[in-house]
Amino acid sequence: MQEPVGECRDCGKTIFCDGGFLCGVVLENHELRCFDCDEKAKNEEQA
Ligand SMILES: [Zn+2]
């Protein structure tokens, strides 16, 4: 069962919690980010 938890702070996509598994990342400031944007952010940090 999927429950909407919030929106990705970068792309605005709704992030769901799927059976207790969050389909995204919670940032230190409690904002949410989807995996796609989190990957992008990580890549940019490394670059
Ligand atoms: Zn996103």
mmCIF file of the protein (N, C-alpha, C, O) and its ligand, coordinates in Angstrom:
data_MODEL
# 
_entry.id   MODEL 
# 
loop_
_entity.id 
_entity.type 
_entity.pdbx_number_of_molecules 
1 polymer     1 
2 non-polymer 1 
# 
_entity_poly.entity_id                      1 
_entity_poly.type                           'polypeptide(L)' 
_entity_poly.nstd_linkage                   no 
_entity_poly.nstd_monomer                   no 
_entity_poly.pdbx_seq_one_letter_code       MQEPVGECRDCGKTIFCDGGFLCGVVLENHELRCFDCDEKAKNEEQA 
_entity_poly.pdbx_seq_one_letter_code_can   MQEPVGECRDCGKTIFCDGGFLCGVVLENHELRCFDCDEKAKNEEQA 
_entity_poly.pdbx_strand_id                 A 
# 
loop_
_entity_poly_seq.entity_id 
_entity_poly_seq.num 
_entity_poly_seq.mon_id 
_entity_poly_seq.hetero 
1 1  MET n 
1 2  GLN n 
1 3  GLU n 
1 4  PRO n 
1 5  VAL n 
1 6  GLY n 
1 7  GLU n 
1 8  CYS n 
1 9  ARG n 
1 10 ASP n 
1 11 CYS n 
1 12 GLY n 
1 13 LYS n 
1 14 THR n 
1 15 ILE n 
1 16 PHE n 
1 17 CYS n 
1 18 ASP n 
1 19 GLY n 
1 20 GLY n 
1 21 PHE n 
1 22 LEU n 
1 23 CYS n 
1 24 GLY n 
1 25 VAL n 
1 26 VAL n 
1 27 LEU n 
1 28 GLU n 
1 29 ASN n 
1 30 HIS n 
1 31 GLU n 
1 32 LEU n 
1 33 ARG n 
1 34 CYS n 
1 35 PHE n 
1 36 ASP n 
1 37 CYS n 
1 38 ASP n 
1 39 GLU n 
1 40 LYS n 
1 41 ALA n 
1 42 LYS n 
1 43 ASN n 
1 44 GLU n 
1 45 GLU n 
1 46 GLN n 
1 47 ALA n 
# 
loop_
_struct_asym.id 
_struct_asym.entity_id 
A 1 
B 2 
# 
loop_
_chem_comp.id 
_chem_comp.type 
_chem_comp.mon_nstd_flag 
ALA 'L-peptide linking' y 
ARG 'L-peptide linking' y 
ASN 'L-peptide linking' y 
ASP 'L-peptide linking' y 
CYS 'L-peptide linking' y 
GLN 'L-peptide linking' y 
GLU 'L-peptide linking' y 
GLY 'peptide linking'   y 
HIS 'L-peptide linking' y 
ILE 'L-peptide linking' y 
LEU 'L-peptide linking' y 
LYS 'L-peptide linking' y 
MET 'L-peptide linking' y 
PHE 'L-peptide linking' y 
PRO 'L-peptide linking' y 
THR 'L-peptide linking' y 
VAL 'L-peptide linking' y 
ZN  non-polymer         . 
# 
_pdbx_entity_nonpoly.entity_id   2 
_pdbx_entity_nonpoly.name        ? 
_pdbx_entity_nonpoly.comp_id     ZN 
# 
_pdbx_nonpoly_scheme.asym_id         B 
_pdbx_nonpoly_scheme.entity_id       2 
_pdbx_nonpoly_scheme.mon_id          ZN 
_pdbx_nonpoly_scheme.ndb_seq_num     1 
_pdbx_nonpoly_scheme.pdb_seq_num     101 
_pdbx_nonpoly_scheme.auth_seq_num    101 
_pdbx_nonpoly_scheme.pdb_mon_id      ZN 
_pdbx_nonpoly_scheme.auth_mon_id     ZN 
_pdbx_nonpoly_scheme.pdb_strand_id   A 
_pdbx_nonpoly_scheme.pdb_ins_code    . 
# 
loop_
_atom_site.group_PDB 
_atom_site.id 
_atom_site.type_symbol 
_atom_site.label_atom_id 
_atom_site.label_alt_id 
_atom_site.label_comp_id 
_atom_site.label_asym_id 
_atom_site.label_entity_id 
_atom_site.label_seq_id 
_atom_site.pdbx_PDB_ins_code 
_atom_site.Cartn_x 
_atom_site.Cartn_y 
_atom_site.Cartn_z 
_atom_site.occupancy 
_atom_site.B_iso_or_equiv 
_atom_site.pdbx_formal_charge 
_atom_site.auth_seq_id 
_atom_site.auth_comp_id 
_atom_site.auth_asym_id 
_atom_site.auth_atom_id 
_atom_site.pdbx_PDB_model_num 
ATOM   1   N  N  . MET A 1 1  ? 0.841  -1.190 0.000   1.00 0.00 ? 1   MET A N  1 
ATOM   2   C  CA . MET A 1 1  ? 0.000  0.000  0.000   1.00 0.00 ? 1   MET A CA 1 
ATOM   3   C  C  . MET A 1 1  ? 0.885  1.252  0.000   1.00 0.00 ? 1   MET A C  1 
ATOM   4   O  O  . MET A 1 1  ? 1.854  1.347  0.754   1.00 0.00 ? 1   MET A O  1 
ATOM   5   N  N  . GLN A 1 2  ? 0.533  2.193  -0.852  1.00 0.00 ? 2   GLN A N  1 
ATOM   6   C  CA . GLN A 1 2  ? 1.339  3.402  -0.988  1.00 0.00 ? 2   GLN A CA 1 
ATOM   7   C  C  . GLN A 1 2  ? 0.647  4.600  -0.355  1.00 0.00 ? 2   GLN A C  1 
ATOM   8   O  O  . GLN A 1 2  ? -0.523 4.872  -0.621  1.00 0.00 ? 2   GLN A O  1 
ATOM   9   N  N  . GLU A 1 3  ? 1.378  5.297  0.472   1.00 0.00 ? 3   GLU A N  1 
ATOM   10  C  CA . GLU A 1 3  ? 0.841  6.520  1.064   1.00 0.00 ? 3   GLU A CA 1 
ATOM   11  C  C  . GLU A 1 3  ? 1.714  7.698  0.658   1.00 0.00 ? 3   GLU A C  1 
ATOM   12  O  O  . GLU A 1 3  ? 2.935  7.637  0.801   1.00 0.00 ? 3   GLU A O  1 
ATOM   13  N  N  . PRO A 1 4  ? 1.112  8.762  0.159   1.00 0.00 ? 4   PRO A N  1 
ATOM   14  C  CA . PRO A 1 4  ? 1.907  9.947  -0.159  1.00 0.00 ? 4   PRO A CA 1 
ATOM   15  C  C  . PRO A 1 4  ? 2.481  10.573 1.113   1.00 0.00 ? 4   PRO A C  1 
ATOM   16  O  O  . PRO A 1 4  ? 1.767  10.758 2.099   1.00 0.00 ? 4   PRO A O  1 
ATOM   17  N  N  . VAL A 1 5  ? 3.763  10.894 1.084   1.00 0.00 ? 5   VAL A N  1 
ATOM   18  C  CA . VAL A 1 5  ? 4.436  11.453 2.260   1.00 0.00 ? 5   VAL A CA 1 
ATOM   19  C  C  . VAL A 1 5  ? 4.716  12.942 2.068   1.00 0.00 ? 5   VAL A C  1 
ATOM   20  O  O  . VAL A 1 5  ? 4.701  13.723 3.020   1.00 0.00 ? 5   VAL A O  1 
ATOM   21  N  N  . GLY A 1 6  ? 4.970  13.313 0.821   1.00 0.00 ? 6   GLY A N  1 
ATOM   22  C  CA . GLY A 1 6  ? 5.298  14.709 0.549   1.00 0.00 ? 6   GLY A CA 1 
ATOM   23  C  C  . GLY A 1 6  ? 5.749  14.841 -0.894  1.00 0.00 ? 6   GLY A C  1 
ATOM   24  O  O  . GLY A 1 6  ? 5.551  13.938 -1.707  1.00 0.00 ? 6   GLY A O  1 
ATOM   25  N  N  . GLU A 1 7  ? 6.354  15.971 -1.197  1.00 0.00 ? 7   GLU A N  1 
ATOM   26  C  CA . GLU A 1 7  ? 6.809  16.220 -2.558  1.00 0.00 ? 7   GLU A CA 1 
ATOM   27  C  C  . GLU A 1 7  ? 8.312  16.398 -2.586  1.00 0.00 ? 7   GLU A C  1 
ATOM   28  O  O  . GLU A 1 7  ? 8.916  16.914 -1.646  1.00 0.00 ? 7   GLU A O  1 
ATOM   29  N  N  . CYS A 1 8  ? 8.901  15.958 -3.686  1.00 0.00 ? 8   CYS A N  1 
ATOM   30  C  CA . CYS A 1 8  ? 10.325 16.174 -3.887  1.00 0.00 ? 8   CYS A CA 1 
ATOM   31  C  C  . CYS A 1 8  ? 10.600 17.671 -3.917  1.00 0.00 ? 8   CYS A C  1 
ATOM   32  O  O  . CYS A 1 8  ? 9.925  18.415 -4.629  1.00 0.00 ? 8   CYS A O  1 
ATOM   33  N  N  . ARG A 1 9  ? 11.575 18.108 -3.158  1.00 0.00 ? 9   ARG A N  1 
ATOM   34  C  CA . ARG A 1 9  ? 11.859 19.540 -3.088  1.00 0.00 ? 9   ARG A CA 1 
ATOM   35  C  C  . ARG A 1 9  ? 12.442 20.048 -4.406  1.00 0.00 ? 9   ARG A C  1 
ATOM   36  O  O  . ARG A 1 9  ? 12.401 21.249 -4.674  1.00 0.00 ? 9   ARG A O  1 
ATOM   37  N  N  . ASP A 1 10 ? 12.982 19.151 -5.229  1.00 0.00 ? 10  ASP A N  1 
ATOM   38  C  CA . ASP A 1 10 ? 13.616 19.580 -6.468  1.00 0.00 ? 10  ASP A CA 1 
ATOM   39  C  C  . ASP A 1 10 ? 12.678 19.522 -7.661  1.00 0.00 ? 10  ASP A C  1 
ATOM   40  O  O  . ASP A 1 10 ? 12.626 20.478 -8.434  1.00 0.00 ? 10  ASP A O  1 
ATOM   41  N  N  . CYS A 1 11 ? 11.938 18.440 -7.838  1.00 0.00 ? 11  CYS A N  1 
ATOM   42  C  CA . CYS A 1 11 ? 11.113 18.294 -9.036  1.00 0.00 ? 11  CYS A CA 1 
ATOM   43  C  C  . CYS A 1 11 ? 9.621  18.330 -8.728  1.00 0.00 ? 11  CYS A C  1 
ATOM   44  O  O  . CYS A 1 11 ? 8.805  18.398 -9.646  1.00 0.00 ? 11  CYS A O  1 
ATOM   45  N  N  . GLY A 1 12 ? 9.256  18.285 -7.455  1.00 0.00 ? 12  GLY A N  1 
ATOM   46  C  CA . GLY A 1 12 ? 7.850  18.413 -7.094  1.00 0.00 ? 12  GLY A CA 1 
ATOM   47  C  C  . GLY A 1 12 ? 7.052  17.135 -7.216  1.00 0.00 ? 12  GLY A C  1 
ATOM   48  O  O  . GLY A 1 12 ? 5.839  17.137 -7.004  1.00 0.00 ? 12  GLY A O  1 
ATOM   49  N  N  . LYS A 1 13 ? 7.725  16.030 -7.560  1.00 0.00 ? 13  LYS A N  1 
ATOM   50  C  CA . LYS A 1 13 ? 7.066  14.744 -7.685  1.00 0.00 ? 13  LYS A CA 1 
ATOM   51  C  C  . LYS A 1 13 ? 6.606  14.254 -6.310  1.00 0.00 ? 13  LYS A C  1 
ATOM   52  O  O  . LYS A 1 13 ? 7.306  14.424 -5.312  1.00 0.00 ? 13  LYS A O  1 
ATOM   53  N  N  . THR A 1 14 ? 5.434  13.653 -6.276  1.00 0.00 ? 14  THR A N  1 
ATOM   54  C  CA . THR A 1 14 ? 4.955  13.122 -5.007  1.00 0.00 ? 14  THR A CA 1 
ATOM   55  C  C  . THR A 1 14 ? 5.784  11.912 -4.608  1.00 0.00 ? 14  THR A C  1 
ATOM   56  O  O  . THR A 1 14 ? 6.041  11.024 -5.420  1.00 0.00 ? 14  THR A O  1 
ATOM   57  N  N  . ILE A 1 15 ? 6.195  11.888 -3.357  1.00 0.00 ? 15  ILE A N  1 
ATOM   58  C  CA . ILE A 1 15 ? 6.981  10.773 -2.837  1.00 0.00 ? 15  ILE A CA 1 
ATOM   59  C  C  . ILE A 1 15 ? 6.085  9.923  -1.951  1.00 0.00 ? 15  ILE A C  1 
ATOM   60  O  O  . ILE A 1 15 ? 5.386  10.435 -1.076  1.00 0.00 ? 15  ILE A O  1 
ATOM   61  N  N  . PHE A 1 16 ? 6.115  8.624  -2.191  1.00 0.00 ? 16  PHE A N  1 
ATOM   62  C  CA . PHE A 1 16 ? 5.242  7.696  -1.483  1.00 0.00 ? 16  PHE A CA 1 
ATOM   63  C  C  . PHE A 1 16 ? 6.023  6.868  -0.478  1.00 0.00 ? 16  PHE A C  1 
ATOM   64  O  O  . PHE A 1 16 ? 7.227  6.650  -0.606  1.00 0.00 ? 16  PHE A O  1 
ATOM   65  N  N  . CYS A 1 17 ? 5.286  6.418  0.523   1.00 0.00 ? 17  CYS A N  1 
ATOM   66  C  CA . CYS A 1 17 ? 5.813  5.410  1.413   1.00 0.00 ? 17  CYS A CA 1 
ATOM   67  C  C  . CYS A 1 17 ? 5.117  4.104  1.036   1.00 0.00 ? 17  CYS A C  1 
ATOM   68  O  O  . CYS A 1 17 ? 3.893  3.998  1.111   1.00 0.00 ? 17  CYS A O  1 
ATOM   69  N  N  . ASP A 1 18 ? 5.908  3.116  0.632   1.00 0.00 ? 18  ASP A N  1 
ATOM   70  C  CA . ASP A 1 18 ? 5.361  1.881  0.097   1.00 0.00 ? 18  ASP A CA 1 
ATOM   71  C  C  . ASP A 1 18 ? 5.598  0.755  1.103   1.00 0.00 ? 18  ASP A C  1 
ATOM   72  O  O  . ASP A 1 18 ? 6.696  0.203  1.175   1.00 0.00 ? 18  ASP A O  1 
ATOM   73  N  N  . GLY A 1 19 ? 4.584  0.421  1.864   1.00 0.00 ? 19  GLY A N  1 
ATOM   74  C  CA . GLY A 1 19 ? 4.719  -0.647 2.853   1.00 0.00 ? 19  GLY A CA 1 
ATOM   75  C  C  . GLY A 1 19 ? 5.815  -0.382 3.869   1.00 0.00 ? 19  GLY A C  1 
ATOM   76  O  O  . GLY A 1 19 ? 6.509  -1.306 4.294   1.00 0.00 ? 19  GLY A O  1 
ATOM   77  N  N  . GLY A 1 20 ? 5.975  0.882  4.263   1.00 0.00 ? 20  GLY A N  1 
ATOM   78  C  CA . GLY A 1 20 ? 6.982  1.252  5.252   1.00 0.00 ? 20  GLY A CA 1 
ATOM   79  C  C  . GLY A 1 20 ? 8.304  1.648  4.629   1.00 0.00 ? 20  GLY A C  1 
ATOM   80  O  O  . GLY A 1 20 ? 9.208  2.109  5.325   1.00 0.00 ? 20  GLY A O  1 
ATOM   81  N  N  . PHE A 1 21 ? 8.426  1.470  3.309   1.00 0.00 ? 21  PHE A N  1 
ATOM   82  C  CA . PHE A 1 21 ? 9.665  1.848  2.620   1.00 0.00 ? 21  PHE A CA 1 
ATOM   83  C  C  . PHE A 1 21 ? 9.460  3.181  1.925   1.00 0.00 ? 21  PHE A C  1 
ATOM   84  O  O  . PHE A 1 21 ? 8.601  3.302  1.052   1.00 0.00 ? 21  PHE A O  1 
ATOM   85  N  N  . LEU A 1 22 ? 10.238 4.174  2.302   1.00 0.00 ? 22  LEU A N  1 
ATOM   86  C  CA . LEU A 1 22 ? 10.117 5.497  1.716   1.00 0.00 ? 22  LEU A CA 1 
ATOM   87  C  C  . LEU A 1 22 ? 10.783 5.530  0.347   1.00 0.00 ? 22  LEU A C  1 
ATOM   88  O  O  . LEU A 1 22 ? 11.965 5.213  0.211   1.00 0.00 ? 22  LEU A O  1 
ATOM   89  N  N  . CYS A 1 23 ? 10.009 5.917  -0.666  1.00 0.00 ? 23  CYS A N  1 
ATOM   90  C  CA . CYS A 1 23 ? 10.522 5.958  -2.038  1.00 0.00 ? 23  CYS A CA 1 
ATOM   91  C  C  . CYS A 1 23 ? 11.227 7.284  -2.309  1.00 0.00 ? 23  CYS A C  1 
ATOM   92  O  O  . CYS A 1 23 ? 10.941 7.967  -3.293  1.00 0.00 ? 23  CYS A O  1 
ATOM   93  N  N  . GLY A 1 24 ? 12.126 7.623  -1.442  1.00 0.00 ? 24  GLY A N  1 
ATOM   94  C  CA . GLY A 1 24 ? 12.867 8.870  -1.588  1.00 0.00 ? 24  GLY A CA 1 
ATOM   95  C  C  . GLY A 1 24 ? 13.818 9.018  -0.419  1.00 0.00 ? 24  GLY A C  1 
ATOM   96  O  O  . GLY A 1 24 ? 14.087 8.068  0.316   1.00 0.00 ? 24  GLY A O  1 
ATOM   97  N  N  . VAL A 1 25 ? 14.319 10.226 -0.266  1.00 0.00 ? 25  VAL A N  1 
ATOM   98  C  CA . VAL A 1 25 ? 15.338 10.481 0.752   1.00 0.00 ? 25  VAL A CA 1 
ATOM   99  C  C  . VAL A 1 25 ? 14.896 11.675 1.595   1.00 0.00 ? 25  VAL A C  1 
ATOM   100 O  O  . VAL A 1 25 ? 14.419 12.680 1.068   1.00 0.00 ? 25  VAL A O  1 
ATOM   101 N  N  . VAL A 1 26 ? 15.062 11.550 2.903   1.00 0.00 ? 26  VAL A N  1 
ATOM   102 C  CA . VAL A 1 26 ? 14.785 12.680 3.778   1.00 0.00 ? 26  VAL A CA 1 
ATOM   103 C  C  . VAL A 1 26 ? 16.096 13.421 4.034   1.00 0.00 ? 26  VAL A C  1 
ATOM   104 O  O  . VAL A 1 26 ? 17.077 12.838 4.496   1.00 0.00 ? 26  VAL A O  1 
ATOM   105 N  N  . LEU A 1 27 ? 16.091 14.686 3.732   1.00 0.00 ? 27  LEU A N  1 
ATOM   106 C  CA . LEU A 1 27 ? 17.302 15.482 3.910   1.00 0.00 ? 27  LEU A CA 1 
ATOM   107 C  C  . LEU A 1 27 ? 17.434 15.929 5.360   1.00 0.00 ? 27  LEU A C  1 
ATOM   108 O  O  . LEU A 1 27 ? 16.516 15.773 6.167   1.00 0.00 ? 27  LEU A O  1 
ATOM   109 N  N  . GLU A 1 28 ? 18.610 16.493 5.671   1.00 0.00 ? 28  GLU A N  1 
ATOM   110 C  CA . GLU A 1 28 ? 18.882 16.888 7.050   1.00 0.00 ? 28  GLU A CA 1 
ATOM   111 C  C  . GLU A 1 28 ? 17.883 17.924 7.555   1.00 0.00 ? 28  GLU A C  1 
ATOM   112 O  O  . GLU A 1 28 ? 17.566 17.968 8.744   1.00 0.00 ? 28  GLU A O  1 
ATOM   113 N  N  . ASN A 1 29 ? 17.397 18.747 6.647   1.00 0.00 ? 29  ASN A N  1 
ATOM   114 C  CA . ASN A 1 29 ? 16.436 19.775 7.058   1.00 0.00 ? 29  ASN A CA 1 
ATOM   115 C  C  . ASN A 1 29 ? 14.993 19.280 6.927   1.00 0.00 ? 29  ASN A C  1 
ATOM   116 O  O  . ASN A 1 29 ? 14.054 20.075 6.913   1.00 0.00 ? 29  ASN A O  1 
ATOM   117 N  N  . HIS A 1 30 ? 14.829 17.955 6.831   1.00 0.00 ? 30  HIS A N  1 
ATOM   118 C  CA . HIS A 1 30 ? 13.523 17.282 6.805   1.00 0.00 ? 30  HIS A CA 1 
ATOM   119 C  C  . HIS A 1 30 ? 12.753 17.506 5.518   1.00 0.00 ? 30  HIS A C  1 
ATOM   120 O  O  . HIS A 1 30 ? 11.557 17.221 5.448   1.00 0.00 ? 30  HIS A O  1 
ATOM   121 N  N  . GLU A 1 31 ? 13.431 18.015 4.498   1.00 0.00 ? 31  GLU A N  1 
ATOM   122 C  CA . GLU A 1 31 ? 12.796 18.083 3.204   1.00 0.00 ? 31  GLU A CA 1 
ATOM   123 C  C  . GLU A 1 31 ? 12.948 16.725 2.525   1.00 0.00 ? 31  GLU A C  1 
ATOM   124 O  O  . GLU A 1 31 ? 13.824 15.933 2.873   1.00 0.00 ? 31  GLU A O  1 
ATOM   125 N  N  . LEU A 1 32 ? 12.075 16.475 1.552   1.00 0.00 ? 32  LEU A N  1 
ATOM   126 C  CA . LEU A 1 32 ? 12.104 15.188 0.849   1.00 0.00 ? 32  LEU A CA 1 
ATOM   127 C  C  . LEU A 1 32 ? 12.678 15.364 -0.544  1.00 0.00 ? 32  LEU A C  1 
ATOM   128 O  O  . LEU A 1 32 ? 12.538 16.418 -1.166  1.00 0.00 ? 32  LEU A O  1 
ATOM   129 N  N  . ARG A 1 33 ? 13.317 14.327 -1.014  1.00 0.00 ? 33  ARG A N  1 
ATOM   130 C  CA . ARG A 1 33 ? 13.825 14.341 -2.376  1.00 0.00 ? 33  ARG A CA 1 
ATOM   131 C  C  . ARG A 1 33 ? 13.652 12.947 -2.964  1.00 0.00 ? 33  ARG A C  1 
ATOM   132 O  O  . ARG A 1 33 ? 13.907 11.950 -2.289  1.00 0.00 ? 33  ARG A O  1 
ATOM   133 N  N  . CYS A 1 34 ? 13.219 12.875 -4.222  1.00 0.00 ? 34  CYS A N  1 
ATOM   134 C  CA . CYS A 1 34 ? 13.054 11.577 -4.859  1.00 0.00 ? 34  CYS A CA 1 
ATOM   135 C  C  . CYS A 1 34 ? 14.424 10.991 -5.202  1.00 0.00 ? 34  CYS A C  1 
ATOM   136 O  O  . CYS A 1 34 ? 15.425 11.708 -5.212  1.00 0.00 ? 34  CYS A O  1 
ATOM   137 N  N  . PHE A 1 35 ? 14.465 9.694  -5.482  1.00 0.00 ? 35  PHE A N  1 
ATOM   138 C  CA . PHE A 1 35 ? 15.744 9.043  -5.760  1.00 0.00 ? 35  PHE A CA 1 
ATOM   139 C  C  . PHE A 1 35 ? 16.424 9.647  -6.985  1.00 0.00 ? 35  PHE A C  1 
ATOM   140 O  O  . PHE A 1 35 ? 17.647 9.785  -7.018  1.00 0.00 ? 35  PHE A O  1 
ATOM   141 N  N  . ASP A 1 36 ? 15.627 10.007 -7.988  1.00 0.00 ? 36  ASP A N  1 
ATOM   142 C  CA . ASP A 1 36 ? 16.206 10.575 -9.206  1.00 0.00 ? 36  ASP A CA 1 
ATOM   143 C  C  . ASP A 1 36 ? 16.987 11.846 -8.890  1.00 0.00 ? 36  ASP A C  1 
ATOM   144 O  O  . ASP A 1 36 ? 18.132 12.007 -9.314  1.00 0.00 ? 36  ASP A O  1 
ATOM   145 N  N  . CYS A 1 37 ? 16.353 12.747 -8.141  1.00 0.00 ? 37  CYS A N  1 
ATOM   146 C  CA . CYS A 1 37 ? 17.000 14.019 -7.824  1.00 0.00 ? 37  CYS A CA 1 
ATOM   147 C  C  . CYS A 1 37 ? 18.145 13.806 -6.839  1.00 0.00 ? 37  CYS A C  1 
ATOM   148 O  O  . CYS A 1 37 ? 19.144 14.523 -6.883  1.00 0.00 ? 37  CYS A O  1 
ATOM   149 N  N  . ASP A 1 38 ? 18.005 12.835 -5.963  1.00 0.00 ? 38  ASP A N  1 
ATOM   150 C  CA . ASP A 1 38 ? 19.073 12.573 -5.008  1.00 0.00 ? 38  ASP A CA 1 
ATOM   151 C  C  . ASP A 1 38 ? 20.316 12.063 -5.733  1.00 0.00 ? 38  ASP A C  1 
ATOM   152 O  O  . ASP A 1 38 ? 21.440 12.443 -5.406  1.00 0.00 ? 38  ASP A O  1 
ATOM   153 N  N  . GLU A 1 39 ? 20.096 11.190 -6.728  1.00 0.00 ? 39  GLU A N  1 
ATOM   154 C  CA . GLU A 1 39 ? 21.220 10.708 -7.530  1.00 0.00 ? 39  GLU A CA 1 
ATOM   155 C  C  . GLU A 1 39 ? 21.903 11.868 -8.238  1.00 0.00 ? 39  GLU A C  1 
ATOM   156 O  O  . GLU A 1 39 ? 23.130 11.973 -8.266  1.00 0.00 ? 39  GLU A O  1 
ATOM   157 N  N  . LYS A 1 40 ? 21.077 12.733 -8.808  1.00 0.00 ? 40  LYS A N  1 
ATOM   158 C  CA . LYS A 1 40 ? 21.617 13.885 -9.538  1.00 0.00 ? 40  LYS A CA 1 
ATOM   159 C  C  . LYS A 1 40 ? 22.426 14.751 -8.590  1.00 0.00 ? 40  LYS A C  1 
ATOM   160 O  O  . LYS A 1 40 ? 23.528 15.185 -8.926  1.00 0.00 ? 40  LYS A O  1 
ATOM   161 N  N  . ALA A 1 41 ? 21.883 15.002 -7.407  1.00 0.00 ? 41  ALA A N  1 
ATOM   162 C  CA . ALA A 1 41 ? 22.571 15.858 -6.442  1.00 0.00 ? 41  ALA A CA 1 
ATOM   163 C  C  . ALA A 1 41 ? 23.889 15.233 -6.035  1.00 0.00 ? 41  ALA A C  1 
ATOM   164 O  O  . ALA A 1 41 ? 24.887 15.939 -5.882  1.00 0.00 ? 41  ALA A O  1 
ATOM   165 N  N  . LYS A 1 42 ? 23.912 13.920 -5.857  1.00 0.00 ? 42  LYS A N  1 
ATOM   166 C  CA . LYS A 1 42 ? 25.147 13.247 -5.478  1.00 0.00 ? 42  LYS A CA 1 
ATOM   167 C  C  . LYS A 1 42 ? 26.187 13.360 -6.597  1.00 0.00 ? 42  LYS A C  1 
ATOM   168 O  O  . LYS A 1 42 ? 27.367 13.611 -6.350  1.00 0.00 ? 42  LYS A O  1 
ATOM   169 N  N  . ASN A 1 43 ? 25.716 13.167 -7.831  1.00 0.00 ? 43  ASN A N  1 
ATOM   170 C  CA . ASN A 1 43 ? 26.633 13.276 -8.962  1.00 0.00 ? 43  ASN A CA 1 
ATOM   171 C  C  . ASN A 1 43 ? 27.223 14.678 -9.061  1.00 0.00 ? 43  ASN A C  1 
ATOM   172 O  O  . ASN A 1 43 ? 28.398 14.855 -9.384  1.00 0.00 ? 43  ASN A O  1 
ATOM   173 N  N  . GLU A 1 44 ? 26.385 15.663 -8.776  1.00 0.00 ? 44  GLU A N  1 
ATOM   174 C  CA . GLU A 1 44 ? 26.871 17.038 -8.865  1.00 0.00 ? 44  GLU A CA 1 
ATOM   175 C  C  . GLU A 1 44 ? 27.873 17.329 -7.747  1.00 0.00 ? 44  GLU A C  1 
ATOM   176 O  O  . GLU A 1 44 ? 28.827 18.083 -7.938  1.00 0.00 ? 44  GLU A O  1 
ATOM   177 N  N  . GLU A 1 45 ? 27.649 16.727 -6.584  1.00 0.00 ? 45  GLU A N  1 
ATOM   178 C  CA . GLU A 1 45 ? 28.582 16.931 -5.488  1.00 0.00 ? 45  GLU A CA 1 
ATOM   179 C  C  . GLU A 1 45 ? 29.961 16.355 -5.815  1.00 0.00 ? 45  GLU A C  1 
ATOM   180 O  O  . GLU A 1 45 ? 30.995 16.916 -5.453  1.00 0.00 ? 45  GLU A O  1 
ATOM   181 N  N  . GLN A 1 46 ? 29.939 15.209 -6.517  1.00 0.00 ? 46  GLN A N  1 
ATOM   182 C  CA . GLN A 1 46 ? 31.201 14.560 -6.858  1.00 0.00 ? 46  GLN A CA 1 
ATOM   183 C  C  . GLN A 1 46 ? 31.941 15.277 -7.961  1.00 0.00 ? 46  GLN A C  1 
ATOM   184 O  O  . GLN A 1 46 ? 33.168 15.223 -8.034  1.00 0.00 ? 46  GLN A O  1 
ATOM   185 N  N  . ALA A 1 47 ? 31.197 15.949 -8.820  1.00 0.00 ? 47  ALA A N  1 
ATOM   186 C  CA . ALA A 1 47 ? 31.797 16.574 -10.001 1.00 0.00 ? 47  ALA A CA 1 
ATOM   187 C  C  . ALA A 1 47 ? 32.661 17.794 -9.632  1.00 0.00 ? 47  ALA A C  1 
ATOM   188 O  O  . ALA A 1 47 ? 33.237 18.432 -10.514 1.00 0.00 ? 47  ALA A O  1 
HETATM 189 ZN ZN . ZN  B 2 .  ? 12.750 14.832 -7.667  1.00 0.00 2 101 ZN  A ZN 1 
# 
